[in-house]
C-alpha cells in the first residue's frame, strides 16, 4: 500500500526548490538557471537548427523560440540563417560568452550545494530520475 505521498507532488516541489537554489546562486550574473542551461548548450554544441536544439533540450520549439528572444533582446545570442533556408541557427555573442563565464563558477557553487544536501545518494537519485524517462 502506498504511504500517501504523491510522487509527482514531491518531484515538483523538489524541482521548484532546486530551481530557486540555482537561480539565487546565479543572480549576481543576471542569469536564471534556464538561461544558463540554454547558453551553455549553444556554446558547447553545434546544432543545425533551433528545432534540433529544442529536441536536445526536450523543449517545445515555440518555448525555445521565446527563450531565445529573451536572450537576443539582452544581446547574449544572435540568430542567423542556417544551411537550409527554413533553418535558423543561434550563437553566443561576446556578451553571451562573458555572461556565461561569469555564471559558471556560480553554477558550480550551486551544484556543490545540491550535492552536499543530497550527500552520497545523489548518483542514485540521478539514476532513478533517468529511469522515469525510460
C-alpha positions as CSV (number, residue, x, y, z in Angstrom):
1,X,0.0,0.0,0.0
2,X,1.2,3.5,-0.9
3,X,2.2,5.7,2.0
4,X,0.1,8.6,0.8
5,X,2.9,10.7,-0.6
6,X,2.3,11.8,-4.1
7,X,5.5,11.2,-6.1
8,X,4.5,13.8,-8.7
9,X,4.0,16.5,-6.0
10,X,7.3,15.6,-4.3
11,X,9.1,15.8,-7.6
12,X,7.5,19.1,-8.4
13,X,8.4,20.5,-5.0
14,X,12.0,19.4,-5.3
15,X,12.2,20.8,-8.8
16,X,10.9,24.2,-7.6
17,X,13.3,24.2,-4.7
18,X,16.3,23.3,-6.8
19,X,15.5,25.9,-9.5
20,X,15.2,28.5,-6.8
21,X,18.6,27.4,-5.3
22,X,20.3,27.7,-8.7
23,X,18.5,31.0,-9.6
24,X,19.6,32.5,-6.3
25,X,23.2,31.3,-6.8
26,X,23.2,32.7,-10.4
27,X,21.6,36.0,-9.5
28,X,24.8,38.0,-9.5
29,X,25.4,37.1,-13.1
30,X,21.9,38.3,-14.1
31,X,21.0,34.8,-15.5
32,X,18.4,32.3,-14.4
33,X,19.2,28.6,-14.5
34,X,17.1,28.2,-17.6
35,X,19.1,30.9,-19.4
36,X,22.4,29.4,-18.2
37,X,21.4,26.0,-19.4
38,X,20.5,27.3,-22.8
39,X,23.6,29.5,-23.2
40,X,25.8,26.6,-22.2
41,X,24.2,24.2,-24.7
42,X,24.6,26.8,-27.5
43,X,28.2,27.3,-26.6
44,X,29.1,23.6,-26.1
45,X,27.4,22.0,-29.1
46,X,26.8,22.8,-32.7
47,X,23.1,22.5,-33.7
48,X,21.9,22.5,-37.3
49,X,18.7,24.4,-36.3
50,X,16.6,25.7,-33.4
51,X,14.4,22.6,-33.9
52,X,17.4,20.4,-33.2
53,X,18.3,22.4,-30.2
54,X,14.8,22.2,-28.9
55,X,14.8,18.4,-29.3
56,X,18.1,18.2,-27.5
57,X,16.8,20.3,-24.6
58,X,13.4,18.5,-24.6
59,X,11.6,21.8,-25.1
60,X,8.7,22.7,-27.4
61,X,10.1,24.6,-30.4
62,X,7.8,27.6,-29.5
63,X,9.1,27.7,-25.9
64,X,12.7,27.6,-27.1
65,X,11.8,30.5,-29.6
66,X,10.5,32.6,-26.7
67,X,13.6,31.9,-24.6
68,X,15.9,32.7,-27.5
69,X,14.1,36.1,-28.0
70,X,14.8,37.0,-24.3
71,X,18.4,36.2,-24.7
72,X,18.5,38.0,-28.1
73,X,17.0,41.2,-26.5
74,X,19.6,41.1,-23.8
75,X,22.3,40.8,-26.5
76,X,23.5,37.4,-25.4
77,X,22.8,35.5,-28.6
78,X,22.4,36.3,-32.3
79,X,20.3,34.4,-34.8
80,X,21.4,33.7,-38.3
81,X,20.2,31.8,-41.3
82,X,21.1,28.1,-41.3
83,X,22.3,25.9,-44.2
84,X,18.6,25.3,-45.1
85,X,16.5,28.4,-45.9
86,X,13.9,27.3,-43.3
87,X,16.5,26.7,-40.6
88,X,17.6,29.3,-38.1
89,X,20.7,28.9,-36.0
90,X,21.8,30.8,-32.9
91,X,25.2,31.6,-31.5
92,X,26.5,33.3,-28.4
93,X,27.6,36.9,-28.8
94,X,30.6,38.2,-26.9
95,X,28.2,39.4,-24.2
96,X,26.8,35.9,-24.0
97,X,30.3,34.4,-23.7
98,X,31.0,36.9,-20.9
99,X,27.8,36.2,-19.1
100,X,28.3,32.5,-19.2
101,X,31.9,32.9,-18.0
102,X,30.6,35.0,-15.0
103,X,27.8,32.5,-14.3
104,X,29.9,29.2,-14.4
105,X,31.6,29.5,-11.0
106,X,28.2,30.4,-9.5
107,X,26.6,27.4,-11.1
108,X,29.4,25.1,-9.8
109,X,28.7,26.6,-6.3
110,X,25.0,25.7,-6.6
111,X,25.9,22.3,-7.9
112,X,28.2,21.7,-4.9
113,X,25.4,22.9,-2.5
114,X,22.9,20.4,-4.1
115,X,25.4,17.6,-3.8
116,X,26.0,18.4,-0.2
117,X,22.3,18.4,0.5
118,X,21.9,15.0,-1.2
119,X,25.2,13.6,0.2
120,X,26.1,10.1,-1.1
121,X,22.6,9.5,-2.6
122,X,23.0,12.0,-5.5
123,X,24.2,9.5,-8.1
124,X,21.4,7.0,-7.1
125,X,18.9,9.8,-7.4
126,X,20.1,10.9,-10.8
127,X,19.9,7.2,-12.0
128,X,16.4,6.9,-10.6
129,X,15.3,10.1,-12.3
130,X,16.7,8.9,-15.6
131,X,14.6,5.8,-15.3
132,X,11.4,7.9,-15.3
133,X,12.0,8.8,-18.9
134,X,12.9,5.2,-20.0
